[in-house]
């Protein structure tokens, strides 16, 4: 059943079927609450997802394109300038929030300006040098996928573990408290990692509001006086998104001389521009307000652009993308038409010039709370299985010209318990087995009757919900393998399977 059918079934059972937008939105919220409650009841097999996470080894001064790239650093200043391009930095969202080591001391990378300049979160403390070659980029922390509720597995499938049985093992989760008890070294490196350790969450603040204006006729390609609904969110280090701002409906009224564009001015609620001061390397010693925080814009897909009215269902926010006719802001490695627009931290406005930037192909916004978790692998992996090398900016061999970054290719396999998209569009369907869609209806009905103090009817549907939930558990709950025994995972105990990985015969 899709959202329309779920809503209709609830209306039929309650014998109350008004076609009111406000009532439908309230009902959609109750249905989504029931959906979320059901989704988080157990570790459902259908809620698991497997992805591959890129591994980023250390980058050192002598590792760049076969030449030595030095770093210019000034005592009591936060700016670091390299003598040549560090192509790994062409992917700024990979390295922001990571560690920059120089003269044996660690600093956090607050902002990647480009492939030759970074800003630290605190001033460099050391001897001023125009050509320091002791620097190292250390990718110490890894982002958990944005739609993850719980990590279930991270590992190398072919880890050569010397002295263990079988010879191929997996990375295992280790509690942060255990990490502190054992005092595991943060700079220990190896070709493979033995475990991963959660390191807490980052909280991206909520965006607030914005104002808008229209360009003169001919300043864009919005024609026909369409309506659009827009909002925005902060994007912090590593591409982490925060909660959405207050949305606004805009009519792009064009003129006879041509189409118009929509100028968004990002504001706080006290009407101050959301804009970091221009970085001055000679006086900036502390992090400025909004420094390193880009802005991402979103439009409501579930919206009638002719009448300016939201359609049935909840808002569906999608990225405002770069589009085929727009090149600003161009970020190396992120320049395809479908990539989201990222407004720099020092810029307070952005002009949406074309309806092609409001394409349904833009990714759907999903993070509602702005909390993002990370983990630290131990030991930190180094080396690579494959590498793109560049010689003075010219690709070597048959590597494609458009591969801007000098890349070291290795990956982990990651399985996690994911969270679904909200049911917002009329055709959205719950991402669970179709024969159990009624569970959402039962849960929503329980909430509705409880709200109206009809305890008897609420209990009827709670009983139905519990009965169907038992059937769902029998089929789709993730079960622990039978060869895992209590106490098997002690820190000094056996951590290998009792089966031969090659023959699957028992080893005892």
HELIX and SHEET records of a PDB file:
HELIX    1   1 UNK A    3  UNK A   14  1                                  12    
HELIX    2   2 UNK A   21  UNK A   39  1                                  19    
HELIX    3   3 UNK A   45  UNK A   47  5                                   3    
HELIX    4   4 UNK A   61  UNK A   63  5                                   3    
HELIX    5   5 UNK A   87  UNK A   90  5                                   4    
HELIX    6   6 UNK A   92  UNK A   95  1                                   4    
HELIX    7   7 UNK A  176  UNK A  182  1                                   7    
HELIX    8   8 UNK A  237  UNK A  239  5                                   3    
HELIX    9   9 UNK A  355  UNK A  357  5                                   3    
HELIX   10  10 UNK A  434  UNK A  436  5                                   3    
HELIX   11  11 UNK A  438  UNK A  451  1                                  14    
HELIX   12  12 UNK A  455  UNK A  476  1                                  22    
SHEET    1   A 3 UNK A  48  UNK A  54  0                                        
SHEET    2   A 3 UNK A 411  UNK A 418 -1                                        
SHEET    3   A 3 UNK A 148  UNK A 155 -1                                        
SHEET    1   B 8 UNK A  59  UNK A  60  0                                        
SHEET    2   B 8 UNK A 136  UNK A 138 -1                                        
SHEET    3   B 8 UNK A  99  UNK A 102 -1                                        
SHEET    4   B 8 UNK A 105  UNK A 114 -1                                        
SHEET    5   B 8 UNK A 117  UNK A 120 -1                                        
SHEET    6   B 8 UNK A  79  UNK A  82 -1                                        
SHEET    7   B 8 UNK A  71  UNK A  73 -1                                        
SHEET    8   B 8 UNK A 129  UNK A 132 -1                                        
SHEET    1   C 4 UNK A 142  UNK A 143  0                                        
SHEET    2   C 4 UNK A 371  UNK A 378 -1                                        
SHEET    3   C 4 UNK A 195  UNK A 203 -1                                        
SHEET    4   C 4 UNK A 172  UNK A 174  1                                        
SHEET    1   D 2 UNK A 159  UNK A 160  0                                        
SHEET    2   D 2 UNK A 168  UNK A 169 -1                                        
SHEET    1   E 2 UNK A 189  UNK A 190  0                                        
SHEET    2   E 2 UNK A 380  UNK A 381  1                                        
SHEET    1   F 3 UNK A 209  UNK A 214  0                                        
SHEET    2   F 3 UNK A 262  UNK A 267 -1                                        
SHEET    3   F 3 UNK A 349  UNK A 352 -1                                        
SHEET    1   G 3 UNK A 240  UNK A 241  0                                        
SHEET    2   G 3 UNK A 227  UNK A 236 -1                                        
SHEET    3   G 3 UNK A 248  UNK A 251 -1                                        
SHEET    1   H 4 UNK A 240  UNK A 241  0                                        
SHEET    2   H 4 UNK A 227  UNK A 236 -1                                        
SHEET    3   H 4 UNK A 294  UNK A 300 -1                                        
SHEET    4   H 4 UNK A 317  UNK A 319 -1                                        
SHEET    1   I 4 UNK A 240  UNK A 241  0                                        
SHEET    2   I 4 UNK A 227  UNK A 236 -1                                        
SHEET    3   I 4 UNK A 294  UNK A 300 -1                                        
SHEET    4   I 4 UNK A 342  UNK A 343 -1                                        
SHEET    1   J 2 UNK A 303  UNK A 304  0                                        
SHEET    2   J 2 UNK A 309  UNK A 310 -1                                        
SHEET    1   K 2 UNK A 386  UNK A 387  0                                        
SHEET    2   K 2 UNK A 408  UNK A 409 -1                                        
SHEET    1   L 2 UNK A 390  UNK A 391  0                                        
SHEET    2   L 2 UNK A 394  UNK A 395 -1                                        
END                                                                             
